[in-house]
Each structure stands twice: as C-alpha cells, then as structure tokens.
Amino acid sequence: MRDRFLGGLYRLMDSPLGAVLGGLVYGLWAFFVNRHAGLPHAALIGFTHWMMSVAITLGCVVLMRTLFWMPARPRNGAWLSIAGSLLVTYTLLVSVHWYIGTPNILLTLAPGMLPTIGFAAIYSSLLLRESGDPRSATSIARRTSLFGTSGDPHARA
C-alpha cells in the first residue's frame, strides 16, 4: 500500500498535470494579492506566475534529476538537487516579478515557499529511494538517459 502511494505521488509530481494544477493555485494567489495594482496588471502578474510555476516545476524536475546523479554519493546528490532547484526557482521568480513590476513580490511568493521547499525535499528523497541500489536496472536506465553512459554508480559522466 505504501509503495503504491509513493509510486503514485512520484508520478503526479513528475507529470505535467501536477505542474499545471500547482501553477494554477499560485497564479490565482498572485492575482489576488496584487489586485490593488489594477485588474490588467494583476491578471498579467497572475498569468505570468502561473506560466512560470508550470515551467519551473517541469524544468526543475529535470534539473533535480540531473543534479541528483552528479555527485559520487546518492545522499550528496539529494542535497545538491534540493539546493540547486531552490536556487534556480527563486532566482527566476524574483527576477521575472521584479521585471514585470509586481508590487508585492515577497507576499506573492510567501505561500509557495513551504510547498516549494517540500516539493524539492520530497522529490529528491523519492529519487534517493528509487536509487537505493545504484546498480539496479532502473538506476542505470535513468543515469544513462541523463548522461549517456552508465559508468560507475553515481559517478560523473
């Protein structure tokens, strides 16, 4: 039962549907907290945040997988995957919101901080769990798809 739940959670977090649903919630929040800036600007902020959330979620999943396999040890890969994805996520979000003139950047991003950190931590720990045996067929296939060579378990390509 637990493995089935975790497998379903992994598939949802790895899917475009999960990204679109999560982005929709954050886009609506961004619209709501910036509504005082006027309807057209608030709509632009909400739409931009929704699109960025979807793109960042899908892109960061790929980034987390790539960063996960870079260090020699899986646990270091998990930490690198968390830190790297959060750095990219918040650099992009703050930069784009600053560029489009979002009046309340911190308030816009605040409710998403814990879920974003949670997503990075949970997804990275699921990667760690899935790579329990670096010599397993699943681990070798994922590593090969990212780096083009199986090499040593968790070694740089």
N, C-alpha and C positions, 0 to 999 in steps of 0.2 A: 504494500500500500504506500509506504513512504517513498520507495524508489519510483513508483508510478507518479506520485505527486511531484517529486523533484524533477522527473523527466518532463512532465507537462509544464512545470514552471520554467524550465530551461528552454523548451520550445517556444513558449509565449514570449519570454524575454528576448529570444533570438529572432522573433518574427516581425514583419512589417506591421501586422495588426497591433501588436503590443506597443510599437513605436507611435503609431497613429493615435491610438487611444490615450496614451500618456501625454503626447503632444497636444491633443485637444483640450485636456484638462488644464494644462499650463497656459495654453493660448487664451482660454476663457478667463483664467485668473489674471493674466497680463492685461487683457482688455478691461476687466473690472477695476483693477487698482489704478489704471491710468485713464479712466473715463472722464475725469475732470479736464483732461487736455483737449477735449472735443471729440465728437464721435468719429470723424475721419481719421484723426491721429491715433485714437485709442484702437480703432479697427486695424490700422496698419501695424501698431505695436502687437496686438493680439495675433494677427495673421503671421507676422514675422516670427514671433516667438513660437507659434505652433510649427511652422515650417522648420525653424532651427532645431526645435526639440526632436522632430522626426529625423531630420538629417543627422543630428548629433547622436541620437540613440543608435541608429543603424551604423553610422561611421565608428562610433566608439566601441561597438561590439566587435567590429573588425580590428580596431586598434587594440582593444583589450586582448583579443586572441593573439595578435602579433606580439605584443609586449610580453604576454604570458610565456611564450616559448623562447624569448631571448636569453634570459639568464640560465646558468647551468643547473640551478635548483628550482624545482617547481614552486616552493614557498616564496622564493625571491621573485619569481615570475608573477605570482599573485599580487604581491605588494607593488611591483612595478606597474602591473596592469591597472590597479586601483589608482595609484598616484598619477600615472600618465593620462588616464582617461579623464580624471577630475581636472587636471591642469588644462588640458585641451578644451574641455567642456566650458569651464568658467572663463577662460580667455576669450573664446568665441562669443559666448553670451554677453559678457560685459562689453566687449568691443563693438558688437553689432548694435546693442541697445544704446550705447553711447553715440554711435554714428547716426542712428535714426532719431535721436533726441528723446529717448524715453525719460520722462521726468522722475520716475521713482524706480531706478534700477535695482536698488537693494530690496525694496518691498516687492518688486516684480519677481526677483529671483529667490527670495527668502523661503517661500513654502516648498520650493523644489529642492532645496539643499539636502534635507534629510533623505527624501526618496532617491535623489541622485547619488548621494554617498552610499545609501543602502543598495541601490542597483549595482553600483560598481563593486561593492564588497560581496554581495550575493553572487553576482555573475562570475567574479573572479574565483570565489570559493567553489562554485559549481565547476569551473574549469579545473581547479585543483582536484576536486573529487573525481571528475571524469578522467583525469590523467593519473589516477592512483598508481597505475602500472605504466611507466613510460614506454615499456616495450610491447604494450598491447597493440592490437591491430588498429583500434580506434585512435590511440595517441599517435601512432606512426602515420596514419592517414591524415590526421589534422595537421601534424607538423609538416608532412610532405606537401600538403595543399598550400601551406603558407610559405614555406621556404624552398620547395622544390627538391629537397633531399631529406632522407630520413636521418642520416648521420647518427651520432650518439644520442641517447635520450637527453633531451633538454639542452642540447649543445647548440651553439651558434652555427648558423648555416653559412 
